[in-house]
Amino acid sequence: MSDALEKAEAAVREAETNTADVAHIVAAVLATQAAQQQPVPAPAPVPARRPIGPYVAAGIGGAVALTFLAMAAALLAVAVAVGAVCATVCLLVLRSIWQDMQRKGHR
């Protein structure tokens, strides 16, 4: 029985040695992993939410301004057309008068 007891004691000593070796290996692997691990990047900042009220107001104001500008451009086009018609009539009348004066001998 002492032979079995000696074998058991030898197995316990070997297990203790193996356990210490395994603990050293695990510590070395963990240290290597910690050294190689990249830092976790900080999360991106959340963009600030801006109120949309000023943008809506600017859009409506711009649409109204463009409407008034379009109406002003149309009114200007009508005024130019009326002026062109008046100038044409005036020139035709003056030409007619000039031709009448030329025929009658007035100089």
C-alpha positions in Angstrom: 0.0 0.0 0.0 2.9 2.3 0.5 3.7 1.9 -3.2 0.3 3.2 -4.1 0.7 6.0 -1.6 4.0 7.0 -3.2 2.5 7.0 -6.6 -0.4 9.1 -5.4 2.0 11.6 -3.8 4.1 11.8 -7.0 0.9 12.4 -9.1 -0.1 15.2 -6.7 3.4 16.9 -7.0 3.2 16.6 -10.8 -0.3 18.0 -10.8 0.8 21.0 -8.7 3.7 21.7 -11.1 1.4 21.4 -14.1 -1.1 23.7 -12.5 1.5 26.3 -11.8 2.8 26.0 -15.4 -0.7 26.3 -16.8 -1.4 29.4 -14.6 1.8 31.0 -15.9 0.8 30.2 -19.5 -2.7 31.6 -19.0 -1.2 34.8 -17.5 1.2 35.2 -20.4 -1.6 34.7 -23.0 -3.8 37.2 -21.2 -1.0 39.8 -21.0 -0.3 39.4 -24.7 -3.9 39.8 -25.6 -4.2 42.9 -23.4 -1.1 44.4 -25.0 -2.4 43.7 -28.5 -6.0 44.8 -27.9 -6.8 48.0 -29.7 -8.5 50.7 -27.7 -12.3 50.9 -28.2 -13.1 54.1 -30.3 -15.3 56.6 -28.6 -18.8 56.6 -30.0 -19.5 59.3 -32.6 -21.3 62.4 -31.2 -25.0 62.6 -31.9 -25.6 65.5 -34.2 -27.6 68.3 -32.6 -31.2 68.5 -33.7 -32.0 72.0 -35.0 -35.4 73.4 -35.2 -36.9 73.5 -38.6 -39.1 76.5 -38.1 -36.6 79.1 -39.4 -36.1 77.0 -42.5 -39.8 76.7 -43.2 -40.2 80.4 -42.7 -37.3 81.2 -45.0 -38.8 78.9 -47.7 -42.2 80.5 -47.5 -40.7 84.0 -47.5 -38.6 83.0 -50.6 -41.6 81.7 -52.4 -43.6 84.9 -51.7 -40.7 87.0 -52.8 -40.3 85.0 -56.0 -44.0 85.3 -56.7 -43.9 89.1 -56.4 -40.7 89.3 -58.5 -42.5 87.2 -61.2 -45.5 89.5 -61.1 -43.2 92.6 -61.4 -41.4 91.0 -64.4 -44.8 90.3 -66.1 -46.0 93.9 -65.4 -42.7 95.2 -66.8 -43.1 93.1 -69.9 -46.7 94.5 -70.4 -45.4 98.0 -69.9 -42.7 97.5 -72.5 -45.2 96.1 -74.9 -47.6 99.0 -74.5 -44.7 101.4 -74.9 -43.6 99.7 -78.1 -47.1 99.8 -79.5 -47.4 103.5 -78.6 -44.1 104.3 -80.2 -45.0 102.4 -83.4 -48.4 104.2 -83.7 -46.6 107.6 -83.1 -44.0 106.9 -85.8 -46.7 105.8 -88.3 -48.7 108.9 -87.6 -45.6 111.1 -88.0 -44.7 109.3 -91.2 -48.1 109.8 -92.6 -48.0 113.5 -91.8 -44.5 113.8 -93.3 -45.7 112.1 -96.6 -48.8 114.4 -96.7 -46.5 117.4 -96.4 -44.2 116.1 -99.1 -47.1 115.6 -101.6 -48.6 119.1 -101.0 -45.2 120.8 -101.5 -44.7 122.1 -98.1 -41.1 122.2 -97.1 
